[in-house]
Amino acid sequence: MAEVQAVKDLDTVKLISYLLKRTYGQQIADVWDVGLNLALRISDLLSIKFENIARVMKMLRHSSEAVTLRYIGITQEDVDRDFAELEL
C-alpha cells in the first residue's frame, strides 16, 4: 500500500474540494468535506452502516435520515440491494 501524507495547507484542501466537485460531482466533494470536518478517513466514511446513521445525523445536525443518507451517498438502490442480500 502506498504511503500518503496528510494535507495541511488550507489552499490545497480547498483546491481538492473544488476539483472533486468539478470532476466527480457535489456528492463526492461533500464526502471529502465531511471527512475533513469529522476527521475521518474515506474508509471510515464508506463503512458507515445503517445503524450508525442516527449518530451521523446528529453529528451533522441533519433534520432527517434521508438528508444524511443522501449526503454520504447512500441511494435507494443501495438500500434495495442491502435488503435483497439480507440473510435471515
N, CA, C and O atoms as a printed pandas DataFrame, in Angstrom:
     atom_number atom_name residue_name chain_id  residue_number  x_coord  y_coord  z_coord
0              1         N          MET        A               1    0.837   -1.168    0.000
1              2        CA          MET        A               1    0.000    0.000    0.000
2              3         C          MET        A               1    0.889    1.241    0.000
3              4         O          MET        A               1    1.906    1.287    0.691
4              5         N          ALA        A               2    0.503    2.226   -0.766
5              6        CA          ALA        A               2    1.288    3.453   -0.876
6              7         C          ALA        A               2    1.157    4.287    0.391
7              8         O          ALA        A               2    0.105    4.317    1.031
8              9         N          GLU        A               3    2.232    4.952    0.734
9             10        CA          GLU        A               3    2.220    5.842    1.882
10            11         C          GLU        A               3    1.665    7.193    1.447
11            12         O          GLU        A               3    2.009    7.699    0.379
12            13         N          VAL        A               4    0.817    7.765    2.270
13            14        CA          VAL        A               4    0.237    9.073    1.962
14            15         C          VAL        A               4    0.538   10.043    3.091
15            16         O          VAL        A               4    0.769    9.641    4.231
16            17         N          GLN        A               5    0.532   11.298    2.762
17            18        CA          GLN        A               5    0.763   12.349    3.743
18            19         C          GLN        A               5   -0.512   13.169    3.911
19            20         O          GLN        A               5   -1.277   13.338    2.961
20            21         N          ALA        A               6   -0.734   13.664    5.092
21            22        CA          ALA        A               6   -1.908   14.494    5.361
22            23         C          ALA        A               6   -1.788   15.822    4.611
23            24         O          ALA        A               6   -0.700   16.381    4.475
24            25         N          VAL        A               7   -2.919   16.305    4.136
25            26        CA          VAL        A               7   -2.971   17.619    3.500
26            27         C          VAL        A               7   -3.126   18.642    4.618
27            28         O          VAL        A               7   -4.098   18.599    5.372
28            29         N          LYS        A               8   -2.180   19.553    4.724
29            30        CA          LYS        A               8   -2.187   20.506    5.834
30            31         C          LYS        A               8   -2.390   21.948    5.391
31            32         O          LYS        A               8   -2.676   22.812    6.220
32            33         N          ASP        A               9   -2.250   22.216    4.120
33            34        CA          ASP        A               9   -2.373   23.564    3.599
34            35         C          ASP        A               9   -3.831   23.848    3.224
35            36         O          ASP        A               9   -4.426   23.098    2.450
36            37         N          LEU        A              10   -4.409   24.925    3.767
37            38        CA          LEU        A              10   -5.817   25.250    3.529
38            39         C          LEU        A              10   -6.120   25.458    2.052
39            40         O          LEU        A              10   -7.186   25.061    1.582
40            41         N          ASP        A              11   -5.205   26.071    1.316
41            42        CA          ASP        A              11   -5.422   26.268   -0.125
42            43         C          ASP        A              11   -5.502   24.928   -0.862
43            44         O          ASP        A              11   -6.296   24.774   -1.789
44            45         N          THR        A              12   -4.687   23.973   -0.454
45            46        CA          THR        A              12   -4.718   22.644   -1.072
46            47         C          THR        A              12   -6.030   21.937   -0.747
47            48         O          THR        A              12   -6.605   21.268   -1.606
48            49         N          VAL        A              13   -6.500   22.081    0.476
49            50        CA          VAL        A              13   -7.779   21.494    0.876
50            51         C          VAL        A              13   -8.908   22.044    0.009
51            52         O          VAL        A              13   -9.742   21.286   -0.487
52            53         N          LYS        A              14   -8.931   23.350   -0.169
53            54        CA          LYS        A              14   -9.968   23.985   -0.989
54            55         C          LYS        A              14   -9.853   23.559   -2.456
55            56         O          LYS        A              14  -10.862   23.340   -3.126
56            57         N          LEU        A              15   -8.634   23.446   -2.939
57            58        CA          LEU        A              15   -8.419   23.021   -4.326
58            59         C          LEU        A              15   -8.918   21.593   -4.532
59            60         O          LEU        A              15   -9.576   21.306   -5.531
60            61         N          ILE        A              16   -8.613   20.710   -3.607
61            62        CA          ILE        A              16   -9.069   19.322   -3.715
62            63         C          ILE        A              16  -10.592   19.267   -3.723
63            64         O          ILE        A              16  -11.180   18.544   -4.528
64            65         N          SER        A              17  -11.229   20.015   -2.844
65            66        CA          SER        A              17  -12.690   20.047   -2.800
66            67         C          SER        A              17  -13.264   20.536   -4.126
67            68         O          SER        A              17  -14.220   19.960   -4.645
68            69         N          TYR        A              18  -12.683   21.590   -4.666
69            70        CA          TYR        A              18  -13.138   22.138   -5.952
70            71         C          TYR        A              18  -12.954   21.123   -7.085
71            72         O          TYR        A              18  -13.855   20.919   -7.898
72            73         N          LEU        A              19  -11.790   20.496   -7.129
73            74        CA          LEU        A              19  -11.519   19.521   -8.192
74            75         C          LEU        A              19  -12.418   18.291   -8.085
75            76         O          LEU        A              19  -12.867   17.760   -9.101
76            77         N          LEU        A              20  -12.680   17.840   -6.869
77            78        CA          LEU        A              20  -13.597   16.714   -6.690
78            79         C          LEU        A              20  -15.000   17.071   -7.174
79            80         O          LEU        A              20  -15.661   16.274   -7.839
80            81         N          LYS        A              21  -15.441   18.271   -6.832
81            82        CA          LYS        A              21  -16.779   18.708   -7.260
82            83         C          LYS        A              21  -16.852   18.797   -8.785
83            84         O          LYS        A              21  -17.813   18.330   -9.396
84            85         N          ARG        A              22  -15.847   19.390   -9.381
85            86        CA          ARG        A              22  -15.839   19.568  -10.839
86            87         C          ARG        A              22  -15.730   18.235  -11.581
87            88         O          ARG        A              22  -16.368   18.044  -12.616
88            89         N          THR        A              23  -14.925   17.318  -11.054
89            90        CA          THR        A              23  -14.671   16.055  -11.735
90            91         C          THR        A              23  -15.724   14.991  -11.433
91            92         O          THR        A              23  -16.178   14.290  -12.337
92            93         N          TYR        A              24  -16.112   14.871  -10.156
93            94        CA          TYR        A              24  -16.979   13.764   -9.741
94            95         C          TYR        A              24  -18.354   14.199   -9.242
95            96         O          TYR        A              24  -19.237   13.358   -9.076
96            97         N          GLY        A              25  -18.550   15.475   -9.003
97            98        CA          GLY        A              25  -19.848   15.956   -8.552
98            99         C          GLY        A              25  -19.835   16.386   -7.093
99           100         O          GLY        A              25  -18.887   16.144   -6.346
100          101         N          GLN        A              26  -20.924   17.030   -6.727
101          102        CA          GLN        A              26  -21.051   17.593   -5.384
102          103         C          GLN        A              26  -21.009   16.517   -4.302
103          104         O          GLN        A              26  -20.456   16.742   -3.225
104          105         N          GLN        A              27  -21.581   15.368   -4.575
105          106        CA          GLN        A              27  -21.653   14.307   -3.573
106          107         C          GLN        A              27  -20.264   13.863   -3.109
107          108         O          GLN        A              27  -20.033   13.717   -1.909
108          109         N          ILE        A              28  -19.357   13.653   -4.028
109          110        CA          ILE        A              28  -18.003   13.231   -3.659
110          111         C          ILE        A              28  -17.267   14.358   -2.948
111          112         O          ILE        A              28  -16.526   14.111   -1.996
112          113         N          ALA        A              29  -17.464   15.584   -3.399
113          114        CA          ALA        A              29  -16.856   16.726   -2.703
114          115         C          ALA        A              29  -17.389   16.821   -1.277
115          116         O          ALA        A              29  -16.645   17.159   -0.356
116          117         N          ASP        A              30  -18.675   16.523   -1.093
117          118        CA          ASP        A              30  -19.260   16.539    0.250
118          119         C          ASP        A              30  -18.662   15.444    1.133
119          120         O          ASP        A              30  -18.435   15.663    2.323
120          121         N          VAL        A              31  -18.408   14.275    0.562
121          122        CA          VAL        A              31  -17.777   13.200    1.335
122          123         C          VAL        A              31  -16.403   13.663    1.819
123          124         O          VAL        A              31  -16.033   13.432    2.971
124          125         N          TRP        A              32  -15.655   14.312    0.939
125          126        CA          TRP        A              32  -14.339   14.874    1.311
126          127         C          TRP        A              32  -14.504   15.879    2.459
127          128         O          TRP        A              32  -13.773   15.825    3.448
128          129         N          ASP        A              33  -15.468   16.790    2.318
129          130        CA          ASP        A              33  -15.676   17.822    3.335
130          131         C          ASP        A              33  -16.112   17.226    4.669
131          132         O          ASP        A              33  -15.649   17.665    5.722
132          133         N          VAL        A              34  -16.995   16.234    4.636
133          134        CA          VAL        A              34  -17.421   15.580    5.872
134          135         C          VAL        A              34  -16.222   14.911    6.533
135          136         O          VAL        A              34  -16.036   15.014    7.746
136          137         N          GLY        A              35  -15.423   14.234    5.741
137          138        CA          GLY        A              35  -14.233   13.583    6.286
138          139         C          GLY        A              35  -13.294   14.572    6.953
139          140         O          GLY        A              35  -12.733   14.287    8.011
140          141         N          LEU        A              36  -13.124   15.718    6.345
141          142        CA          LEU        A              36  -12.263   16.750    6.941
142          143         C          LEU        A              36  -12.839   17.261    8.249
143          144         O          LEU        A              36  -12.127   17.399    9.243
144          145         N          ASN        A              37  -14.132   17.539    8.238
145          146        CA          ASN        A              37  -14.763   18.131    9.421
146          147         C          ASN        A              37  -14.919   17.147   10.571
147          148         O          ASN        A              37  -14.923   17.546   11.735
148          149         N          LEU        A              38  -15.048   15.870   10.252
149          150        CA          LEU        A              38  -15.189   14.868   11.304
150          151         C          LEU        A              38  -13.887   14.136   11.585
151          152         O          LEU        A              38  -13.829   13.279   12.467
152          153         N          ALA        A              39  -12.845   14.471   10.836
153          154        CA          ALA        A              39  -11.535   13.836   10.972
154          155         C          ALA        A              39  -11.621   12.327   10.755
155          156         O          ALA        A              39  -11.048   11.543   11.511
156          157         N          LEU        A              40  -12.355   11.935    9.698
157          158        CA          LEU        A              40  -12.493   10.526    9.348
158          159         C          LEU        A              40  -11.798   10.247    8.028
159          160         O          LEU        A              40  -11.753   11.102    7.145
160          161         N          ARG        A              41  -11.256    9.041    7.901
161          162        CA          ARG        A              41  -10.691    8.604    6.636
162          163         C          ARG        A              41  -11.826    8.182    5.713
163          164         O          ARG        A              41  -12.929    7.895    6.177
164          165         N          ILE        A              42  -11.563    8.143    4.402
165          166        CA          ILE        A              42  -12.599    7.747    3.452
166          167         C          ILE        A              42  -13.081    6.337    3.755
167          168         O          ILE        A              42  -14.270    6.054    3.606
168          169         N          SER        A              43  -12.187    5.443    4.178
169          170        CA          SER        A              43  -12.619    4.086    4.518
170          171         C          SER        A              43  -13.569    4.097    5.709
171          172         O          SER        A              43  -14.481    3.273    5.783
172          173         N          ASP        A              44  -13.361    5.024    6.642
173          174        CA          ASP        A              44  -14.283    5.157    7.771
174          175         C          ASP        A              44  -15.652    5.633    7.295
175          176         O          ASP        A              44  -16.680    5.109    7.722
176          177         N          LEU        A              45  -15.660    6.627    6.410
177          178        CA          LEU        A              45  -16.924    7.157    5.903
178          179         C          LEU        A              45  -17.702    6.106    5.129
179          180         O          LEU        A              45  -18.918    5.986    5.282
180          181         N          LEU        A              46  -17.002    5.350    4.302
181          182        CA          LEU        A              46  -17.678    4.363    3.469
182          183         C          LEU        A              46  -18.152    3.156    4.262
183          184         O          LEU        A              46  -19.008    2.408    3.790
184          185         N          SER        A              47  -17.615    2.953    5.451
185          186        CA          SER        A              47  -18.017    1.797    6.255
186          187         C          SER        A              47  -19.178    2.108    7.187
187          188         O          SER        A              47  -19.583    1.249    7.970
188          189         N          ILE        A              48  -19.718    3.311    7.120
189          190        CA          ILE        A              48  -20.846    3.671    7.974
190          191         C          ILE        A              48  -22.030    2.776    7.621
191          192         O          ILE        A              48  -22.431    2.699    6.460
192          193         N          LYS        A              49  -22.576    2.114    8.606
193          194        CA          LYS        A              49  -23.714    1.223    8.407
194          195         C          LYS        A              49  -24.994    1.933    8.827
195          196         O          LYS        A              49  -24.960    2.979    9.474
196          197         N          PHE        A              50  -26.115    1.347    8.450
197          198        CA          PHE        A              50  -27.396    1.988    8.715
198          199         C          PHE        A              50  -27.652    2.208   10.201
199          200         O          PHE        A              50  -28.304    3.187   10.565
200          201         N          GLU        A              51  -27.161    1.330   11.068
201          202        CA          GLU        A              51  -27.401    1.521   12.497
202          203         C          GLU        A              51  -26.657    2.733   13.047
203          204         O          GLU        A              51  -26.979    3.210   14.135
204          205         N          ASN        A              52  -25.666    3.239   12.312
205          206        CA          ASN        A              52  -24.914    4.414   12.745
206          207         C          ASN        A              52  -25.447    5.709   12.146
207          208         O          ASN        A              52  -24.940    6.787   12.456
208          209         N          ILE        A              53  -26.458    5.615   11.294
209          210        CA          ILE        A              53  -26.967    6.799   10.616
210          211         C          ILE        A              53  -27.488    7.831   11.607
211          212         O          ILE        A              53  -27.267    9.028   11.429
212          213         N          ALA        A              54  -28.178    7.377   12.648
213          214        CA          ALA        A              54  -28.721    8.320   13.634
214          215         C          ALA        A              54  -27.597    9.115   14.299
215          216         O          ALA        A              54  -27.738   10.314   14.540
216          217         N          ARG        A              55  -26.495    8.453   14.591
217          218        CA          ARG        A              55  -25.356    9.130   15.220
218          219         C          ARG        A              55  -24.744   10.157   14.256
219          220         O          ARG        A              55  -24.448   11.286   14.649
220          221         N          VAL        A              56  -24.557    9.755   12.993
221          222        CA          VAL        A              56  -24.005   10.664   11.991
222          223         C          VAL        A              56  -24.971   11.827   11.766
223          224         O          VAL        A              56  -24.553   12.976   11.632
224          225         N          MET        A              57  -26.263   11.516   11.726
225          226        CA          MET        A              57  -27.290   12.540   11.539
226          227         C          MET        A              57  -27.190   13.606   12.643
227          228         O          MET        A              57  -27.278   14.804   12.373
228          229         N          LYS        A              58  -27.009   13.156   13.862
229          230        CA          LYS        A              58  -26.887   14.090   14.980
230          231         C          LYS        A              58  -25.607   14.917   14.874
231          232         O          LYS        A              58  -25.621   16.119   15.142
232          233         N          MET        A              59  -24.492   14.275   14.482
233          234        CA          MET        A              59  -23.222   14.997   14.369
234          235         C          MET        A              59  -23.292   16.074   13.292
235          236         O          MET        A              59  -22.713   17.150   13.443
236          237         N          LEU        A              60  -24.007   15.777   12.199
237          238        CA          LEU        A              60  -24.105   16.730   11.094
238          239         C          LEU        A              60  -25.274   17.695   11.249
239          240         O          LEU        A              60  -25.453   18.610   10.446
240          241         N          ARG        A              61  -26.067   17.473   12.297
241          242        CA          ARG        A              61  -27.235   18.313   12.585
242          243         C          ARG        A              61  -28.240   18.318   11.442
243          244         O          ARG        A              61  -28.802   19.356   11.092
244          245         N          HIS        A              62  -28.457   17.135   10.866
245          246        CA          HIS        A              62  -29.464   16.996    9.815
246          247         C          HIS        A              62  -30.823   16.739   10.456
247          248         O          HIS        A              62  -30.915   16.163   11.539
248          249         N          SER        A              63  -31.866   17.173    9.773
249          250        CA          SER        A              63  -33.211   17.035   10.316
250          251         C          SER        A              63  -33.853   15.699    9.980
251          252         O          SER        A              63  -34.854   15.330   10.594
252          253         N          SER        A              64  -33.302   14.968    9.025
253          254        CA          SER        A              64  -33.894   13.679    8.664
254          255         C          SER        A              64  -32.815   12.705    8.204
255          256         O          SER        A              64  -31.730   13.102    7.779
256          257         N          GLU        A              65  -33.147   11.416    8.302
257          258        CA          GLU        A              65  -32.223   10.392    7.837
258          259         C          GLU        A              65  -32.002   10.491    6.334
259          260         O          GLU        A              65  -30.905   10.225    5.843
260          261         N          ALA        A              66  -33.046   10.874    5.604
261          262        CA          ALA        A              66  -32.937   10.975    4.147
262          263         C          ALA        A              66  -31.847   11.970    3.748
263          264         O          ALA        A              66  -31.082   11.721    2.816
264          265         N          VAL        A              67  -31.783   13.086    4.450
265          266        CA          VAL        A              67  -30.763   14.103    4.159
266          267         C          VAL        A              67  -29.377   13.529    4.422
267          268         O          VAL        A              67  -28.465   13.712    3.615
268          269         N          THR        A              68  -29.214   12.838    5.544
269          270        CA          THR        A              68  -27.919   12.260    5.893
270          271         C          THR        A              68  -27.515   11.184    4.894
271          272         O          THR        A              68  -26.365   11.142    4.457
272          273         N          LEU        A              69  -28.454   10.316    4.532
273          274        CA          LEU        A              69  -28.147    9.259    3.571
274          275         C          LEU        A              69  -27.728    9.846    2.231
275          276         O          LEU        A              69  -26.766    9.382    1.618
276          277         N          ARG        A              70  -28.442   10.852    1.783
277          278        CA          ARG        A              70  -28.096   11.499    0.509
278          279         C          ARG        A              70  -26.721   12.163    0.622
279          280         O          ARG        A              70  -25.925   12.110   -0.316
280          281         N          TYR        A              71  -26.447   12.781    1.760
281          282        CA          TYR        A              71  -25.193   13.494    1.972
282          283         C          TYR        A              71  -23.991   12.564    1.919
283          284         O          TYR        A              71  -22.948   12.925    1.374
284          285         N          ILE        A              72  -24.132   11.358    2.488
285          286        CA          ILE        A              72  -22.994   10.434    2.484
286          287         C          ILE        A              72  -23.044    9.477    1.302
287          288         O          ILE        A              72  -22.179    8.611    1.170
288          289         N          GLY        A              73  -24.046    9.623    0.444
289          290        CA          GLY        A              73  -24.047    8.897   -0.815
290          291         C          GLY        A              73  -24.745    7.555   -0.827
291          292         O          GLY        A              73  -24.479    6.731   -1.702
292          293         N          ILE        A              74  -25.635    7.315    0.128
293          294        CA          ILE        A              74  -26.383    6.058    0.126
294          295         C          ILE        A              74  -27.690    6.302   -0.615
295          296         O          ILE        A              74  -28.507    7.128   -0.206
296          297         N          THR        A              75  -27.875    5.579   -1.698
297          298        CA          THR        A              75  -29.052    5.774   -2.548
298          299         C          THR        A              75  -30.104    4.705   -2.269
299          300         O          THR        A              75  -29.852    3.737   -1.551
300          301         N          GLN        A              76  -31.278    4.897   -2.845
301          302        CA          GLN        A              76  -32.334    3.899   -2.703
302          303         C          GLN        A              76  -31.911    2.570   -3.299
303          304         O          GLN        A              76  -32.287    1.515   -2.789
304          305         N          GLU        A              77  -31.134    2.607   -4.371
305          306        CA          GLU        A              77  -30.637    1.372   -4.968
306          307         C          GLU        A              77  -29.755    0.602   -3.976
307          308         O          GLU        A              77  -29.817   -0.626   -3.905
308          309         N          ASP        A              78  -28.935    1.331   -3.212
309          310        CA          ASP        A              78  -28.103    0.692   -2.195
310          311         C          ASP        A              78  -28.973    0.025   -1.133
311          312         O          ASP        A              78  -28.696   -1.098   -0.712
312          313         N          VAL        A              79  -30.015    0.714   -0.706
313          314        CA          VAL        A              79  -30.930    0.171    0.298
314          315         C          VAL        A              79  -31.611   -1.079   -0.241
315          316         O          VAL        A              79  -31.681   -2.095    0.450
316          317         N          ASP        A              80  -32.112   -1.011   -1.468
317          318        CA          ASP        A              80  -32.773   -2.164   -2.081
318          319         C          ASP        A              80  -31.826   -3.355   -2.190
319          320         O          ASP        A              80  -32.221   -4.491   -1.928
320          321         N          ARG        A              81  -30.581   -3.099   -2.575
321          322        CA          ARG        A              81  -29.585   -4.165   -2.699
322          323         C          ARG        A              81  -29.293   -4.780   -1.331
323          324         O          ARG        A              81  -29.148   -5.997   -1.217
324          325         N          ASP        A              82  -29.205   -3.942   -0.290
325          326        CA          ASP        A              82  -28.952   -4.455    1.049
326          327         C          ASP        A              82  -30.099   -5.365    1.510
327          328         O          ASP        A              82  -29.858   -6.404    2.125
328          329         N          PHE        A              83  -31.334   -4.979    1.216
329          330        CA          PHE        A              83  -32.473   -5.820    1.574
330          331         C          PHE        A              83  -32.451   -7.128    0.808
331          332         O          PHE        A              83  -32.767   -8.179    1.363
332          333         N          ALA        A              84  -32.082   -7.073   -0.454
333          334        CA          ALA        A              84  -32.033   -8.286   -1.275
334          335         C          ALA        A              84  -30.948   -9.239   -0.785
335          336         O          ALA        A              84  -31.106  -10.457   -0.871
336          337         N          GLU        A              85  -29.853   -8.696   -0.273
337          338        CA          GLU        A              85  -28.741   -9.516    0.208
338          339         C          GLU        A              85  -28.873   -9.916    1.663
339          340         O          GLU        A              85  -28.051  -10.679    2.171
340          341         N          LEU        A              86  -29.891   -9.415    2.343
341          342        CA          LEU        A              86  -30.092   -9.672    3.764
342          343         C          LEU        A              86  -30.338  -11.152    4.004
343          344         O          LEU        A              86  -31.192  -11.765    3.363
344          345         N          GLU        A              87  -29.581  -11.715    4.933
345          346        CA          GLU        A              87  -29.753  -13.126    5.289
346          347         C          GLU        A              87  -30.405  -13.194    6.661
347          348         O          GLU        A              87  -29.894  -12.644    7.636
348          349         N          LEU        A              88  -31.527  -13.870    6.718
349          350        CA          LEU        A              88  -32.240  -14.017    7.990
350          351         C          LEU        A              88  -31.973  -15.354    8.622
351          352         O          LEU        A              88  -32.495  -15.643    9.698
